[in-house]
Amino acid sequence: MKILVIQQKRIGDVLTSTIISNNLKKYYPDAKIDYMCYANCVAILENNPNINEVIVLEEKVRKNYLSLAKFIFSIKKRKYDAVIDVYSKLESNLITFFSGAKYRISYDKGYSNLFYNHNIKRVEVGTKSDIGLAIINRLLLLKPLIKEEIIDYKPKIFLTEAEKLQGLALLKQFDIKKDKPIFMFGILGSEWYKTYPIEKMAQIIDFTVAKTNATILFNYIPSQKEDAQKIYDICKNETKQNIVFDLYAKELRGFLGLLSHCDALIGNEGGAVNMAKGLNIPTFSIFSPSVDKETWQIFEDEKNISIHLKDLKPEIYKQFTEKEIKVETFKYFEEYPFELLLEKLQDFYKTIL
């Protein structure tokens, strides 16, 4: 059996959708399972034993009709028995439809009957769940192929021992010892509206050092260095002594190797939080007020805590839509009770240390 999973979009989405390939391999151990994603997400899939081949849909191919047609034909030639389209946009609609697969599976969108012969209704936002709707809705896509109850629903990242050793070597290069906690801070979100105000983030870092004396690493890429520097500059002088500002990985697998040696990841909700969970690293995350909490509050427990305005002031969401809230993101970030956030953070540190 040959199966293709399609999940374009960001790293967090791609990682979360690996639960599909992981379960398919469990129930169809002899199947060839391929995974389609964008080029910038390939690294998150490396060494996953449940994925045979990663297929990249390049940006230049997507933007050119002739190139896209050739790509679609190349997929058809692979003769997949099943295509599971998690992305469900026009390009993946066409890829799935012309694949010729017996099982063409995606979400029910009204028009989707034109492209798929298995159209799955999503669980609606607002439904309570312990594992998050992002997980539940992906597992629903497996129903046409797996009839048994699925109990393996946590995304996993597969690091090699060499990658872990490289992360450890990077710590040693900066003379960081593991005799006190090491915390990675996700100081910047993937978008402006997913970034907690930098002044408040600096205060959280100050609080963390005062309470734990931890070594602090910043998660940023070179293009974000200027914004990272702003947060560093706002921190207290005594806090700066614990921040190793110039230590960052230059590529994703290096970041994962480094993260695997941290005691927790704290900061903006997003891909880095999902990656930490995939490595079983404790997380404390702050959601943007406009991000759908029911979908992405996944695997919450005493070692994975998140803060969302909808949990704290649900009345706001009865008056305004998430789109309206997004326009004034920073106004609504101010609605987060900061002292309560610090209390929850202190409880988190007591739990994990």
Secondary structure as GFF3:
##gff-version 3
##sequence-region A 1 353
A	DSSP	beta_strand	2	6	.	.	.	ID=ss1
A	DSSP	alpha_helix	11	16	.	.	.	ID=ss2
A	DSSP	alpha_helix	18	27	.	.	.	ID=ss3
A	DSSP	beta_strand	32	37	.	.	.	ID=ss4
A	DSSP	three_ten_helix	39	45	.	.	.	ID=ss5
A	DSSP	beta_strand	53	56	.	.	.	ID=ss6
A	DSSP	alpha_helix	59	62	.	.	.	ID=ss7
A	DSSP	alpha_helix	65	77	.	.	.	ID=ss8
A	DSSP	beta_strand	82	85	.	.	.	ID=ss9
A	DSSP	alpha_helix	90	97	.	.	.	ID=ss10
A	DSSP	beta_strand	103	107	.	.	.	ID=ss11
A	DSSP	three_ten_helix	111	114	.	.	.	ID=ss12
A	DSSP	beta_strand	118	120	.	.	.	ID=ss13
A	DSSP	alpha_helix	133	140	.	.	.	ID=ss14
A	DSSP	alpha_helix	161	173	.	.	.	ID=ss15
A	DSSP	beta_strand	182	186	.	.	.	ID=ss16
A	DSSP	three_ten_helix	192	194	.	.	.	ID=ss17
A	DSSP	alpha_helix	198	212	.	.	.	ID=ss18
A	DSSP	beta_strand	215	218	.	.	.	ID=ss19
A	DSSP	three_ten_helix	222	224	.	.	.	ID=ss20
A	DSSP	alpha_helix	225	234	.	.	.	ID=ss21
A	DSSP	alpha_helix	237	240	.	.	.	ID=ss22
A	DSSP	alpha_helix	252	259	.	.	.	ID=ss23
A	DSSP	beta_strand	264	268	.	.	.	ID=ss24
A	DSSP	alpha_helix	271	278	.	.	.	ID=ss25
A	DSSP	beta_strand	283	286	.	.	.	ID=ss26
A	DSSP	alpha_helix	293	296	.	.	.	ID=ss27
A	DSSP	beta_strand	304	307	.	.	.	ID=ss28
A	DSSP	alpha_helix	309	312	.	.	.	ID=ss29
A	DSSP	alpha_helix	316	319	.	.	.	ID=ss30
A	DSSP	alpha_helix	322	327	.	.	.	ID=ss31
A	DSSP	alpha_helix	329	333	.	.	.	ID=ss32
A	DSSP	alpha_helix	338	352	.	.	.	ID=ss33
###
